[in-house]
Amino acid sequence: MITSTELETKGNLFPGEVESLEWDGNSVTFSTKNNVMLRIHVLRDSILRFRYATDGIFENDFSYAIDKDSMHGFNKFQIEEAPFVITIITSKIKCKISTTDLKIGIYDLQDNVIVEEEMGFHWEESFKYGGNFVKMNKTSVDGENFFGLGDKPTNFNLKGKKLSLWNKDQFAFNKDLDELYKAVPFYTALHSNIAYGIFFDNSFRTHFDFCQEKRNEVKFWAEGGEMNYYFIYGPKIADVVTSYTHLTGTPGMPPMWALGYHQSKWSYFPESRVNELAAKFRELQFPCDAIHLDIDYMEDYKCFTWNKRHFPNPKLMVENLEEKGFKTVVIIDPGIKIEADYKIFKEALENDYFCRRADGPFMRGKVWPGECYFPDFTNPKVREWWAGLFKELVGEIGVKGVWNDMNEPAVMEVPGKTFPMDVRHNYDGNYCSHRKAHNVYGMQMARATHHGVQKYTFPKRPFTMTRANFAGGQRYCATWTGDNIASWEHLWLANTQVQRLCLSGMSFTGSDIGGFAEQPSGELFTRWIQLGIFHPFCRVHSSGDHGNQEPWSFGEEVLNITREYIRLRYQLLPYLYTAFYQYVEEGIPILKPLVYFDQEDVHTYYRSDEFIFGNQILVCPIQDANVQGRRVYFPRGKWYNFWNDELLTGGKEYWVDAPLERSPIFVKEGAIIPKFPVQNYVDEIEIEALFLDVYYKDGSETSILYEDAHDGYDYKKGRYSFKTFKFRGKPGEIVIQQHKDGKYITSYNYLKLRIHGLPFEIEKAYLDNEEVSLKSLDYNPADRTMKIPKMFDLLQFTSAVKADRIEIEENTD
């Protein structure tokens, strides 16, 4: 890794005194005597953008990270001048700029400190590469905590950590490894119950120091480019994460089958093995929606080819799998084999689509096919060409999903395991070296892949995923945490990494369940499934070098337990699908770390063992071998044990029993959880009735349910159903109100309610203010289940005493 101490520099340079300023309506530009310029853009009342130019000229304003459709606009933009300070005021924050040295402080409207600068902006000129190392130092108050930065395999709270962002292929990575597959230069800070975020939009190798070198100082810097960062004010962590996610974008709704269970391996071949695998899943009635094919499906590992010896008729195989309810997902890597009669190679060569070295030769490197050239995915013409290559694979053969691997980019047998820094890139017309393009290379490959799969799956929705990514890449694809290890430590890491990615805008994520490298025990595989069913992307993937990792590979007990949990995943699909809709539309992460759920509780700041799945399910995975339980910290509120309806009060720890067949799961009181009947794959059966699990609360709670056709784009035309359930409970009474929005008509006509924790016997029922008999609702007092028409507006269940009192009150009125 190159550090600033290894480069020839002139030492730190500083902005100097402000000489003039200009205000153009949504930004203020400061110019100093040292020819430094600072431009502050007000994007929202809570979002400010800071750009610095060291030679009086700003770079072309271009970013792969920012969503072009992100919303801008503010209610107030006021400037106040005073001796030695200029203050920008919005309806939420104040930004004070020192005119003597350009240092900045940001405060709330009551002048409480949010964050101030220590050294502020400074830079070093690089003799070796040209340009600058751009740097920012800010103060950190006592008790400040830091979260984010994507897939870092380390403790959830980043306080005391020093980390770098440089996408890197890391087979069987270790805990606390610095550089991994993704670069997401965004973090959220929290102190004094005030949260704010910093997004450093710079694609060079970047570095972050969260009070490691100095106890009360946070630093971030980049090895080139512009000091260009966004400040995002909360004051809630939820506000920061949502604002950042809106700024960098969200994907469209996935096809629901993509949220099902996926089975993968390096590699399933030949075709007979794939068919045996599919048959086994159906024979055992173990739900599964997708089978992934790794590099061995190709001819000599050449992209967009099939090994005809192993797969003589891929179209027929894919069709047969789809008839059984399986979608076929295949891998595509960036390396294109150097072979004169290989069509893809010839096309790219003739059109000059491959990356070149500084002096003109093509970038050559060894990956799975042997010696390869690599397309420059930062060139829009290359992306368009690449998207068109999916016509046969997706449009004709019928493959339904594509996963991109090795796109950090990874190159074997070279120092650094990637391109040399002198490789040149188009960067959408902003020509640059690999130093700038490296961290976005995988993102732009995923972008091109997504557009190709989207084009040829239409009118269905695409499914794509990528290993390497950059901030904003969540707009195009799902991701996973890469080549992990079958170990208990990596089970813990999977839990932490997925929460961190969700807090970094990338919610459609998961891990290789069971571990990619080495072989898990049956116990480890079981516990990983019990965690993985609550990750937005749920896939078992393993290396063929370490034995079998199908659910039946570990014996009857493991098969039966894991099948129960995968079936639970499929039952909870409407709940997960709803959470995904909130992520797409509102930028709300699908998994919520406890600190996100309740930042006022300092006990949550260092906890990552537990998390909130969606809005109302608390998941507490077992992460140690040979244990029959664990201590669980419950956040504020009351929580029902999913398995026995025991009600526990939050804000403290409890011991929870957890034999192998029972992972600790809890549901927030007042929640209404939608469920499907068990299916072997999504839409295997027509849903005749949707299940609603209602959890009693003495008080109020709101739950939601989003529904559409599970695929296609009609939901964008209003053909969706969004239901809001308002629950109100009192001693002797519960009331459920339903409000529906959208034009989608569900296939089912009834809801099957089950009421948990009800402290009284139901003796009277009212449907839309009309009394109905319990018999007409098929009410079963033993388990408190009943059948309700789906289009109700108001449900009321009471004990007899309560009902009489209501009648008297109504007659009195």
TIPA-649003 format. One record per residue (C-alpha): x, y, z; residue in three letters. Coordinates in steps of 0.05 Angstrom, whole numbers, plus 32768, in hexadecimal, padded with zeros to 4 digits. Each point is the difference from the previous one (the first is absolute). Layout:
N
XYZALA/...
This chain:
813
800080008000MET/801B80447FEDILE/7FFF80338038THR/800F804A8000SER/80437FF48023THR/80177FD77FC4GLU/7FF480377FCELEU/8029803D7FF2GLU/7FD7803C8016THR/800A80498012LYS/7FDF7FF88044GLY/7FBD801A8018ASN/7FE4803E7FDFLEU/7FC68029801BPHE/7FCA802D7FE2PRO/801280438020GLY/7FD5803E800AGLU/7FBE800B7FDAVAL/800680377FCDGLU/7FBA80007FE0SER/7FBF7FDA7FFDLEU/7FC77FF77FCEGLU/7FB97FE9800DTRP/7FD67FE47FC7ASP/7FBF7FEA8022GLY/80117FB88015ASN/804B8005800CSER/8036802D801CVAL/804780027FE3THR/803A80198029PHE/804280137FE1SER/804080088029THR/804180257FF6LYS/80227FBC7FF4ASN/7FD47FF37FC4ASN/7FD77FCC8025VAL/7FB57FFE7FF3MET/7FC97FE3802CLEU/7FBB7FF77FE4ARG/7FC87FEE8030ILE/7FC07FE77FE0HIS/7FBF7FFD8027VAL/7FDD7FC27FE5LEU/7FCD7FF98037ARG/7FF580228043ASP/80267FC6801ESER/80337FF27FC8ILE/803C802C7FEELEU/80347FF07FCCARG/804880188007PHE/803080057FC5ARG/8047801A8001TYR/802D80157FC7ALA/8049800C800FTHR/801380267FC1ASP/7FC3802B7FF4GLY/7FDE7FCF7FD1ILE/7FCD7FCA8012PHE/80027FBD7FDEGLU/7FC87FEC7FD2ASN/7FC57FF2802DASP/7FF57FB67FF3PHE/7FEE7FC6802FSER/7FED7FB77FF6TYR/7FE57FFF8047ALA/7FCB80357FFFILE/7FBB7FED7FE7ASP/7FEC80317FCALYS/7FB87FFB8018ASP/801080118049SER/7FD48037801CMET/801C8045800EHIS/7FDF803D801EGLY/800080278041PHE/7FD3802D8029ASN/803380328017LYS/804480197FE8PHE/8019803D8026GLN/8046801E8005ILE/8017802A803BGLU/804380258001GLU/80268011803FALA/80498010800EPRO/802B7FC47FECPHE/7FC47FD27FF4VAL/7FCB7FF37FCCILE/7FC27FD88015THR/7FD37FD97FD2ILE/7FBD7FF18020ILE/7FCB7FCE7FE9THR/7FC07FEC8023SER/80267FC98025LYS/804A80128008ILE/803480378002LYS/80427FFC7FDBCYS/803680318018LYS/803C800E7FD3ILE/803E8022801CSER/801980357FD0THR/80467FFC801CTHR/800E7FB77FF0ASP/7FC17FE37FDFLEU/7FF37FD1803BLYS/7FB87FEB8009ILE/7FD17FF08039GLY/7FBA7FE57FFAILE/7FCC800A8037TYR/7FB77FF5800CASP/7FD2803C8005LEU/800B8004804BGLN/804C80067FF2ASP/800F7FBB801BASN/803E7FE47FDFVAL/7FF47FCB7FCCILE/80477FFD7FE4VAL/803A80317FFBGLU/80417FFD7FDAGLU/80447FF78021GLU/8034800C7FC9MET/7FC980057FCDGLY/800E7FF87FB6PHE/80497FF97FEBHIS/80267FDC7FCATRP/80427FE57FE8GLU/801A80047FBAGLU/80177FBD7FE3SER/803F80017FD6PHE/7FF87FB67FEFLYS/7FBB80037FE2TYR/7FEE80497FFAGLY/7FC3801E8020GLY/7FF58002804BASN/7FF37FD6803CPHE/7FC28024801AVAL/7FF47FFE804BLYS/7FCC80138034MET/80088000804CASN/7FC58009802ELYS/7FFA8000804BTHR/7FDC7FC88024SER/7FDD800C8042VAL/80057FCF803AASP/7FD07FC77FF9GLY/7FF980067FB4GLU/7FF47FBF7FD9ASN/80067FEF7FB7PHE/7FDC7FCE7FD2PHE/80017FEE7FB7GLY/80367FF97FC9LEU/7FDF7FC57FDDGLY/80197FB98007ASP/803A80098032LYS/800A7FBE8025PRO/800A801F8044THR/7FDA8017803DASN/7FC080247FF1PHE/801480408024ASN/803C801D7FDCLEU/8019802B803ALYS/804B7FF78005GLY/80077FE27FBALYS/802C80177FC6LYS/7FE67FE57FBELEU/800C80067FB5SER/7FD17FF77FC6LEU/801E7FDC7FC4TRP/7FD97FC77FE0ASN/80287FC08005LYS/7FF67FB67FF4ASP/800C7FE08044GLN/7FF67FB58000PHE/7FF17FE68046ALA/80088045801FPHE/800E800A804AASN/7FDD80298034LYS/801980498001ASP/801C7FFB7FB9LEU/800680477FE8ASP/7FEE7FFD7FB6GLU/7FC87FD47FE5LEU/7FD17FFD7FC4TYR/7FDB80428006LYS/800F80498009ALA/7FC880278022VAL/801F8041801BPRO/7FC48011802BPHE/7FFB7FFE804CTYR/7FCE80168034THR/801780208041ALA/7FD980048041LEU/800C8029803EHIS/7FD480238033SER/7FC57FDD7FDEASN/801080277FC1ILE/800F7FDA7FC0ALA/8021801A7FC1TYR/801F7FE07FC3GLY/803C800D7FD3ILE/80027FE67FB8PHE/8044800B7FE1PHE/7FF17FFB7FB6ASP/80467FEF7FE7ASN/800F7FBF7FDASER/804C8000800DPHE/801A7FD68038ARG/7FE58021803ETHR/80127FFB8049HIS/7FDA800C8041PHE/801B80078046ASP/7FCB7FFF8036PHE/8027801A803CCYS/80387FCB7FFCGLN/803B802E7FF5GLU/7FE48038802BLYS/7FCB7FF58034ARG/7FD3803A7FECASN/800D80047FB6GLU/7FDF7FE27FC3VAL/802580027FBELYS/7FEF7FEC7FB9PHE/802A80097FC3TRP/80097FE87FB9ALA/803E7FF17FD5GLU/7FE7802D7FC8GLY/7FC480257FE5GLY/7FD880358022GLU/7FEC800C8048MET/7FB67FF87FF2ASN/7FD37FE98039TYR/7FB880048017TYR/7FEC80118047PHE/7FBC7FE08013ILE/7FDD80158040TYR/7FD17FD28026GLY/7FF6800A803APRO/7FEA7FB77FFDLYS/802B7FCA7FE1ILE/7FC37FEC7FD8ALA/7FFD80467FE1ASP/804A7FFD7FEDVAL/7FFC7FBB7FE0VAL/7FC080107FDBTHR/801C80427FE5SER/80417FDF7FE9TYR/7FD97FC77FDFTHR/7FD480317FDBHIS/803E80267FEBLEU/80227FC27FE2THR/7FC17FDC7FEBGLY/7FDB7FBF8009THR/7FEF7FC77FD1PRO/7FBD7FEE7FE3GLY/7FD77FCA8020MET/801F7FBC7FF4PRO/7FD87FC57FE6PRO/7FE77FDD803FMET/80237FBF7FEDTRP/80428025800AALA/7FEE8005804ALEU/7FF87FB48004GLY/80367FCE8010TYR/803A7FF87FCFHIS/802F7FC47FFBGLN/8045800A7FE2SER/80447FDF7FFDLYS/804280057FDCTRP/7FE87FDA7FD7SER/7FC17FD97FEFTYR/800F7FD97FC0PHE/7FF17FDA7FD4PRO/7FB680097FEFGLU/7FEE7FBE8020SER/801C80198042ARG/7FD6803F7FFCVAL/7FC27FD77FF1ASN/800E7FD1803AGLU/8007803C802ELEU/7FBE801D7FE9ALA/7FDD7FBD8007ALA/801B7FF78047LYS/7FE580438017PHE/7FBB7FF07FE6ARG/80027FB8801BGLU/801180198045LEU/7FCF803A7FFBGLN/803880308012PHE/7FED80457FE3PRO/8030801C7FCCCYS/7FF780337FC9ASP/804380057FDDALA/803C7FD57FEEILE/804180257FF0HIS/80347FE87FCELEU/80488014800CASP/803880057FCDILE/80007FB67FECASP/7FC180087FD7TYR/802B80267FCDMET/802D7FE77FC9GLU/8047800B801AASP/7FE48035802FTYR/7FEF802E7FC6LYS/7FC780308010CYS/7FBF7FF77FDAPHE/80107FB97FEBTHR/7FE87FBB8016TRP/80297FC18008ASN/7FD97FD47FCFLYS/801D7FC1801EARG/7FE4800F8044HIS/7FC380277FE8PHE/7FEE7FE77FBAPRO/7FBD80257FFEASN/800080398032PRO/7FBE801D7FE7LYS/7FDB7FBF800DLEU/80217FF88044MET/7FEC80468015VAL/7FB97FF57FE7GLU/7FFB7FBE8026ASN/801A8020803FLEU/7FCD80387FFAGLU/7FC77FCE7FF9GLU/80157FE58044LYS/80018046801DGLY/804B800E7FFCPHE/801F803F7FE2LYS/80457FF87FE3THR/803580338015VAL/804580007FDFVAL/80428021800FILE/802280327FD2ILE/8047801A800EASP/8022803C7FDFPRO/803D7FDD7FE3GLY/7FF97FF07FB5ILE/802D7FC87FE9LYS/803380137FCBILE/7FEC7FD27FC8GLU/7FFE80157FB7ALA/7FC17FDA7FECASP/7FD980118040TYR/7FC7802D7FE9LYS/7FFC802B803EILE/804B800B7FFFPHE/800080137FB7LYS/7FC780328007GLU/80218023803BALA/804380017FDDLEU/7FE5801D7FC0GLU/7FDA80368025ASN/80398012802FASP/7FD67FEF803DTYR/80387FE3802BPHE/802780268035CYS/804580177FEBARG/8041800F8025ARG/801C80478000ALA/802D7FF47FC5ASP/7FCB7FDF7FD5GLY/80027FB48009PRO/7FC17FDD8018PHE/7FFB7FEF804AMET/80117FB68002ARG/7FF57FD4803EGLY/7FF47FB98014LYS/7FBE7FE9801DVAL/7FD77FC07FF9TRP/80037FFB7FB3PRO/804B800E8000GLY/801B803F7FDFGLU/7FC880347FF9CYS/7FF180467FEATYR/7FCD80298028PHE/7FC8802D7FE6PRO/800080478018ASP/7FBC80038021PHE/8009804A800ETHR/7FF6800C7FB5ASN/7FB580077FF0PRO/800A7FE07FBCLYS/801E7FC38022VAL/7FC77FFC8031ARG/7FCE80027FC7GLU/80267FC97FDATRP/80057FD6803FTRP/7FB58006800EALA/7FF27FE77FBAGLY/80297FC1800CLEU/7FC97FE5802EPHE/7FCF7FF77FC5LYS/80107FB67FF7GLU/800E7FEE8048LEU/7FC28022801DVAL/7FD280107FC6GLY/80077FBE7FDAGLU/80187FCB8031ILE/7FD5801A8039GLY/8032800C8038VAL/7FDD802C8034LYS/803A801D8027GLY/804A80117FFCVAL/803480088035TRP/804180267FF4ASN/803F7FE78023ASP/804A80117FFDMET/7FEE80487FEEASN/802980268034GLU/80217FF57FCDPRO/80267FC28016ALA/803E7FEA7FDAVAL/80297FC38014MET/804B7FFB800AGLU/800E804A8001VAL/8013802F803APRO/7FC1801E801DGLY/7FD47FCD7FDDLYS/7FE280357FD2THR/8011802E7FC5PHE/8040802A8001PRO/7FF280488011MET/801480197FBBASP/7FC47FDE7FDEVAL/7FD580357FDEARG/7FB480078003HIS/7FCB80287FDCASN/7FDA80118041TYR/7FC5801A7FD6ASP/802C80327FDDGLY/80278014803EASN/803F7FDA7FEBTYR/80297FE68039CYS/802F7FCA801ASER/7FED7FC28026HIS/800F80248041ARG/7FBE80257FF7LYS/7FD87FCA7FDBALA/80127FC3802AHIS/7FCB80068035ASN/7FC8800C7FCDVAL/80157FCA7FCETYR/7FD57FC9801EGLY/7FC68030800AMET/800180147FB6GLN/80047FB77FEBMET/7FC47FF1802CALA/7FDC803C7FE1ARG/800B7FE67FB9ALA/7FEC7FBA8015THR/7FC180198021HIS/7FEB80277FC2HIS/800C7FC37FD5GLY/7FD97FD0802CVAL/7FC980348008GLN/7FFA80087FB5LYS/7FFA7FB77FF0TYR/7FD57FEA803BTHR/7FCC80377FF1PHE/7FC680018010PRO/80197FDB803DLYS/802F801F8033ARG/804B7FF27FFFPRO/802A7FE08036PHE/804A80118001THR/80347FFF8037MET/804880168007THR/803B7FF2802EARG/802480437FF6ALA/7FDB80418007ASN/8004804A800FPHE/7FCF80318022ALA/7FC180047FD5GLY/800A7FBB7FE2GLY/7FC37FE88026GLN/7FD780207FC8ARG/80137FC67FD2TYR/80077FC08027CYS/80037FD5803DALA/80427FEF8021THR/801F7FCF8031TRP/803B8001802FTHR/802F7FD67FD6GLY/802E7FC5800CASP/7FF57FF3804AASN/80147FC4802AILE/7FD87FC88020ALA/800F80178047SER/7FDA801B803CTRP/802780417FFAGLU/7FE780087FB9HIS/7FB97FF38016LEU/8008803B802FTRP/802080287FC9LEU/7FC67FF17FD0ALA/7FD0801B8034ASN/80298040800ATHR/8012800B7FB7GLN/7FB87FFB7FE7VAL/7FE880318035GLN/803880307FEDARG/7FEF7FFB7FB6LEU/7FB6800E800ECYS/8016803D8028LEU/802B80147FC3SER/7FC680027FCEGLY/800A7FB87FE6MET/7FC67FD9801DSER/7FFA7FC97FCBPHE/80397FD8801DTHR/80127FBE8021GLY/803B7FD1800CSER/80167FBD7FE5ASP/7FD77FD78032ILE/802B7FCA8020GLY/804080207FE7GLY/80217FFE7FBCPHE/80437FE48015ALA/80087FC1802AGLU/7FC87FD38019GLN/7FCD80128036PRO/7FE87FD08035SER/7FB67FF08000GLY/7FF7802D803DGLU/8023803B7FDFLEU/7FD87FF77FBFPHE/7FBF7FFE8028THR/8010803F8028ARG/801580237FC0TRP/7FBE7FEE7FDEILE/7FDC801B803EGLN/802380427FF5LEU/7FFF80007FB3GLY/7FB47FFA7FFAILE/7FFD8047801CPHE/8032801D7FCFHIS/7FE080227FC4PRO/80297FD37FD1PHE/7FFF7FB78015CYS/80317FD27FDDARG/802B7FC48012VAL/804080037FD9HIS/80407FD88009SER/80407FEB7FE0SER/80007FBC7FDFGLY/80437FF38021ASP/7FE37FF68045HIS/7FC87FCD7FFAGLY/7FB580047FF6ASN/7FD68037801FGLN/7FB97FF07FEDGLU/7FCF7FFF803BPRO/7FFC7FB47FFETRP/804B7FF88003SER/80028003804CPHE/7FCF7FCA8014GLY/7FB67FFB800FGLU/7FFE802D803DGLU/8021803B7FDCVAL/7FD57FF57FC3LEU/7FC080038029ASN/8014803D8027ILE/801A80287FC5THR/7FC27FEE7FD8ARG/7FD4801C8038GLU/802680427FFETYR/800080067FB4ILE/7FB67FF48002ARG/7FFB80388033LEU/8026802C7FCFARG/7FCB7FF17FCBTYR/7FC7800D8032GLN/801E80448010LEU/800980147FB7LEU/7FC680338001PRO/8020801F803DTYR/804580037FDFLEU/7FE280187FBFTYR/7FDF80398026THR/804280128021ALA/802180007FBBPHE/7FCA802F7FE6TYR/80108030803AGLN/80497FFC7FEDTYR/7FF1800F7FB7VAL/7FCF8039800CGLU/8019801E8042GLU/80497FEC8006GLY/7FF27FDA8041ILE/80317FC7800BPRO/7FE27FBA8000ILE/802A7FEC803DLEU/800680318038LYS/80397FFC8033PRO/7FE9800D8046LEU/802180458001VAL/7FD680137FC4TYR/7FC27FE68023PHE/800D80268041ASP/803B80308001GLN/7FEB801C8043GLU/80157FBE8021ASP/804C80028008VAL/80007FB48009HIS/7FF17FFA7FB5THR/803F80257FEATYR/802E7FC38001TYR/7FCE7FC97FF4ARG/7FFA7FDB7FBESER/7FED7FBA8018ASP/7FB680137FFBGLU/7FDC80277FC9PHE/7FBA80137FE9ILE/7FE77FDD7FC1PHE/7FD0802E7FDDGLY/7FDD802B8034ASN/7FE77FD08035GLN/80287FBF8004ILE/803C7FFB802ELEU/80337FCC7FEAVAL/80357FE68031CYS/802A7FCC7FDCPRO/802B7FCC8024ILE/8048800D7FEDGLN/80267FCE802CASP/800A7FB57FFDALA/7FE37FCF8032ASN/7FD280318023VAL/7FB77FF78014GLN/7FF080498009GLY/801B80468005ARG/7FF780438021ARG/7FD6802E7FD5VAL/7FFA804B8006TYR/7FB980177FF3PHE/7FF680477FE7PRO/7FCA802E801CARG/7FB97FE57FFEGLY/7FE27FBC800DLYS/800F7FC37FD6TRP/7FDC7FBE7FF6TYR/80297FC07FFBASN/7FF07FE77FBAPHE/7FFE7FB78017TRP/7FD780038040ASN/7FE280478005ASP/802480108040GLU/8000804C8008LEU/804180238015LEU/800C80498011THR/803A80217FDBGLY/8038802C8017GLY/80277FC78020LYS/801F7FBC7FF5GLU/7FE07FBC8009TYR/80197FBA7FFATRP/7FDC7FDD7FC7VAL/80017FB57FF6ASP/80157FEC7FB9ALA/80087FB67FF3PRO/80177FF07FB9LEU/7FB97FFF7FE4GLU/7FED8044801FARG/802280427FEESER/7FE9803B802APRO/7FCC80297FDAILE/7FD18034801EPHE/7FC7802B7FE7VAL/7FF080478017LYS/7FBE80058026GLU/7FC8801D7FD6GLY/801F7FE77FBFALA/7FD77FE17FC9ILE/802D7FD17FD9ILE/7FE87FE87FBBPRO/80107FB97FEBLYS/7FF97FD37FC3PHE/7FF07FB68004PRO/803E7FD57FF6VAL/80147FF87FB8GLN/80397FDB7FDDASN/800D803F7FD6TYR/7FE180447FF7VAL/7FBB7FFE7FDEASP/7FFF7FB48001GLU/7FB880058018ILE/7FCA80357FFCGLU/7FF9801F8044ILE/7FB97FF58018GLU/800880238043ALA/8036802C801DLEU/80137FF28048PHE/8006803A8031LEU/80207FF38043ASP/7FE780368030VAL/8027800C8040TYR/7FD780208038TYR/80168041801FLYS/7FE0802C8034ASP/800A803D7FD3GLY/800880107FB7SER/802C7FE87FC7GLU/800180087FB5THR/80137FCA7FCESER/800280017FB5ILE/7FFA7FCF7FC6LEU/8016800C7FB8TYR/7FE87FD17FC9GLU/80057FFD7FB4ASP/80057FCB7FCAALA/80457FEA8019HIS/802080107FBDASP/7FF980307FC5GLY/7FF8804B8002TYR/7FB6800B800AASP/800E80168047TYR/801F80407FE2LYS/7FBC800F7FE1LYS/7FDB7FFD8042GLY/7FEF7FB67FFDARG/80177FF28046TYR/7FDD7FF98043SER/801B8025803CPHE/7FDA7FF08040LYS/800880228043THR/7FE77FDA803EPHE/7FF68029803ELYS/7FFB7FD6803FPHE/7FE3801A8041ARG/7FFB7FD4803DGLY/7FE0800B8044LYS/7FEC7FD18038PRO/7FC57FDB7FE4GLY/8004801D7FBAGLU/802980017FC0ILE/7FF3802A7FC2VAL/80217FF87FBCILE/7FF680347FCAGLN/80157FF47FB9GLN/800E80357FCBHIS/80127FEB7FB8LYS/802280277FC9ASP/800E7FEA7FB9GLY/7FDC7FDD7FC7LYS/801A7FB98007TYR/7FCD7FCA8010ILE/801C7FC58026THR/7FED7FB97FEDSER/7FE97FED8046TYR/7FBE8016801DASN/800B7FF08049TYR/8031800E8038LEU/800E7FCC8035LYS/800E80248041LEU/80237FE2803CARG/8002802A803FILE/803B7FF6802EHIS/80028013804AGLY/7FB780148005LEU/7FF2800B804BPRO/7FB57FF47FFBPHE/7FCE7FD27FE0GLU/7FDF801B7FC1ILE/7FB47FFF8007GLU/7FEA80337FCELYS/801880147FBBALA/7FF1803C7FD5TYR/801080067FB6LEU/7FFB80467FE4ASP/7FD58014803CASN/7FCF7FC67FF6GLU/7FFF7FC98034GLU/800F7FBC7FE2VAL/7FFF7FBB801FSER/80427FE08012LEU/7FE87FC27FDCLYS/7FFA80267FBFSER/804A80118007LEU/80137FB7800CASP/801C80178043TYR/80297FCC8025ASN/800780158049PRO/80377FCD800CALA/803380237FD4ASP/7FDA80417FF4ARG/7FFD7FFA7FB5THR/7FC980197FD3MET/7FF0800E7FB7LYS/7FF280487FEBILE/7FEC801F7FBDPRO/803D80247FE4LYS/7FDD80427FF2MET/7FEB80128047PHE/80088047801AASP/7FF87FF4804ALEU/80047FC2802DLEU/7FEE80008049GLN/80037FC68031PHE/7FE980078048THR/7FF07FDC803ESER/7FB680018014ALA/800B80348036VAL/8024802F7FD1LYS/7FCB7FF77FCAALA/7FC78012802FASP/8024803F8015ARG/800B80157FB8ILE/7FB67FF67FF1GLU/7FED802C803AILE/803280367FEAGLU/7FE67FFD7FB9GLU/7FB780058017ASN/8010803A802DTHR/801F80257FC6ASP/
